[in-house]
Amino acid sequence: MHRSTIGAFLDELAARTPTPGGGASSALHAAQAAALVGMVGRYSDGAKYAEHADTIGRIVAESDDVREAALAVAARDAAAFEAVGHAYALPRGTEPQEVERRQAIERALVASAAPPVEVVELTDRVVGLAEGLLPIGNRNVVTDIACAAEAARAAAVTARINIEINRAGIKDEPTRTALAAQAARVQVITKRAERVTSAVLKGISK
């Protein structure tokens, strides 16, 4: 574990600064979920798992893609949130300024909603990977599949919160509707994650 890197991020997260915040934390949850799936996949090698080698290899490769994508989303989330702050700080002493400010805020909020929407998509993918790996992966590290599912669930729920807070300030109805649909996906994702965890717990309690 790279204490300097993780510690520095947590110091920034704890500081009285707008970024990083919940959005970056959500993306990091997704990245951790993907990393755990990748770890279990890499432990699922050798002759015992030869029958499923192609599937496991695909899962590992995709988990790596999701992990990298989630880290990239974390960076974009911080930039998008900073843009929201800049928009709210625009002058509004005159009517033209007020109009420009409202339009800038709308654009910034729409852009700020994009990263958590991406996190929802990534959590959907990583839960699917966990579901695929669960019946064929190494039983000695099966609990890490449940840990991955729970990290993905945390990512999805946190992403939904961030979608909703941005959606609340957006006036454009088609955009609001589209964001509501993305947020609604989280309930399905979390239920799937819960089933993965329940299956693991049931298996280890025998």
C-alpha positions in Angstrom: 0.0 0.0 0.0 1.4 3.4 -1.0 0.7 5.3 2.2 2.0 8.6 0.7 -0.4 8.5 -2.2 -3.5 7.2 -0.3 -2.7 9.4 2.7 -2.3 12.5 0.5 -5.7 11.9 -1.1 -7.4 11.4 2.2 -5.8 14.6 3.6 -7.2 16.5 0.6 -10.6 14.8 1.0 -10.7 15.8 4.7 -9.6 19.4 4.0 -11.9 22.4 3.9 -11.8 22.5 0.1 -14.5 21.8 -2.4 -12.5 19.1 -4.2 -11.9 16.3 -4.0 -15.3 15.4 -2.5 -18.1 12.9 -2.8 -17.7 12.6 -6.5 -14.1 11.6 -6.4 -14.8 9.3 -3.5 -17.5 7.6 -5.5 -15.2 7.0 -8.5 -12.5 5.7 -6.1 -15.0 3.1 -4.7 -15.6 1.9 -8.2 -11.9 1.7 -8.9 -11.4 -0.4 -5.7 -14.3 -2.7 -6.7 -12.7 -3.3 -10.1 -9.3 -3.8 -8.5 -10.7 -6.5 -6.2 -12.3 -8.3 -9.1 -9.0 -8.2 -10.9 -7.2 -9.6 -7.9 -9.6 -12.6 -7.6 -9.4 -13.2 -11.3 -5.6 -13.3 -11.2 -5.8 -15.8 -8.3 -8.0 -18.0 -10.5 -5.4 -19.4 -12.7 -3.7 -22.8 -13.3 -5.0 -26.2 -14.4 -7.9 -26.1 -11.9 -9.4 -23.1 -13.7 -8.4 -24.0 -17.2 -12.0 -24.7 -18.3 -12.9 -21.0 -17.6 -9.5 -19.4 -18.5 -10.9 -17.4 -21.4 -13.8 -16.0 -19.3 -11.5 -15.2 -16.4 -9.0 -13.6 -18.7 -11.8 -11.4 -20.2 -13.0 -10.5 -16.7 -9.5 -9.5 -15.5 -8.9 -7.4 -18.6 -12.2 -5.6 -18.3 -11.7 -5.0 -14.6 -8.4 -3.3 -15.4 -10.2 -1.1 -17.9 -12.9 -0.2 -15.4 -10.3 0.6 -12.7 -8.4 3.0 -15.0 -11.6 4.6 -16.3 -12.8 5.2 -12.7 -9.6 7.0 -11.8 -10.0 9.2 -14.8 -13.6 10.0 -13.8 -12.4 11.0 -10.4 -10.1 13.7 -12.0 -12.9 14.9 -14.3 -15.3 15.1 -11.4 -13.1 17.5 -9.5 -12.6 19.7 -12.6 -16.4 19.8 -13.3 -17.2 20.7 -9.7 -14.7 23.5 -9.7 -16.4 24.9 -12.9 -19.8 24.9 -11.0 -18.2 27.1 -8.3 -16.8 29.5 -10.9 -20.2 29.8 -12.5 -21.9 30.7 -9.3 -19.2 33.3 -8.7 -19.9 35.2 -11.9 -21.2 38.8 -11.4 -24.9 39.4 -11.5 -25.2 43.2 -11.1 -27.1 43.7 -14.4 -29.7 41.8 -16.2 -27.3 40.6 -19.0 -24.9 39.4 -16.3 -27.7 37.6 -14.5 -28.7 35.8 -17.7 -25.1 34.9 -18.5 -24.6 33.6 -15.0 -27.8 31.5 -15.1 -26.7 30.0 -18.4 -23.2 29.3 -17.1 -24.6 27.6 -14.0 -26.9 25.4 -16.1 -24.0 24.3 -18.4 -21.7 23.7 -15.4 -24.3 21.6 -13.6 -25.0 19.5 -16.7 -21.3 18.9 -17.1 -20.9 18.2 -13.4 -23.6 15.5 -13.6 -21.6 13.6 -16.3 -18.9 12.1 -14.1 -21.4 10.4 -11.6 -23.4 9.1 -14.6 -20.2 7.5 -15.8 -19.6 6.0 -12.3 -23.1 4.4 -12.5 -22.1 2.8 -15.8 -18.8 1.6 -14.4 -20.5 0.1 -11.3 -23.0 -1.7 -13.6 -20.0 -3.2 -15.4 -18.0 -4.2 -12.3 -21.0 -5.8 -10.6 -21.5 -7.8 -13.8 -17.9 -8.9 -13.6 -18.4 -9.9 -10.0 -21.5 -11.9 -11.0 -19.5 -13.6 -13.8 -16.5 -14.5 -11.6 -18.4 -15.6 -8.5 -19.3 -19.2 -9.7 -15.9 -19.9 -11.3 -13.3 -17.9 -9.3 -10.9 -19.1 -6.7 -12.9 -20.0 -3.6 -10.0 -19.1 -1.3 -10.5 -15.4 -2.2 -14.3 -15.5 -2.8 -14.9 -13.0 0.0 -13.1 -10.4 -2.0 -15.8 -10.7 -4.7 -18.3 -9.7 -2.0 -16.0 -6.9 -1.0 -15.9 -5.8 -4.6 -19.7 -5.9 -4.8 -20.0 -3.8 -1.7 -17.5 -1.2 -3.0 -19.5 -1.1 -6.2 -22.7 -0.6 -4.3 -21.1 2.3 -2.3 -19.9 3.8 -5.6 -23.4 3.6 -7.2 -25.3 5.0 -4.2 -22.8 7.9 -3.9 -23.0 8.6 -7.6 -26.7 8.7 -7.4 -26.5 11.4 -4.7 -24.3 13.4 -6.9 -26.5 13.0 -9.9 -29.5 14.2 -7.9 -27.8 17.3 -6.4 -26.8 18.4 -9.9 -30.2 17.5 -11.3 -31.9 19.6 -8.7 -30.4 22.8 -10.1 -30.9 22.0 -13.8 -33.9 23.6 -15.5 -33.9 21.8 -18.8 -36.6 19.1 -18.6 -35.1 16.6 -21.1 -31.8 16.7 -19.3 -33.6 16.3 -15.9 -35.5 13.3 -17.2 -32.4 11.7 -18.6 -30.5 12.2 -15.3 -33.5 10.7 -13.4 -33.3 7.6 -15.5 -29.6 7.2 -14.8 -30.2 7.7 -11.1 -33.0 5.1 -11.2 -30.5 2.5 -12.5 -28.8 2.5 -9.2 -31.5 0.6 -7.4 -31.1 -2.3 -9.8 -27.4 -2.2 -9.5 -27.4 -2.2 -5.8 -29.8 -5.1 -5.6 -27.5 -7.2 -7.9 -24.6 -6.3 -5.7 -26.5 -7.4 -2.6 -27.2 -10.7 -4.2 -23.5 -11.3 -4.9 -22.7 -10.5 -1.3 -25.5 -12.7 0.0 -24.4 -15.6 -2.2 -20.8 -15.3 -0.8 -22.0 -15.1 2.8 -24.2 -18.1 2.3 -21.4 -20.1 0.9 -18.9 -19.4 3.6 -21.4 -20.0 6.4 -21.9 -23.6 5.4 
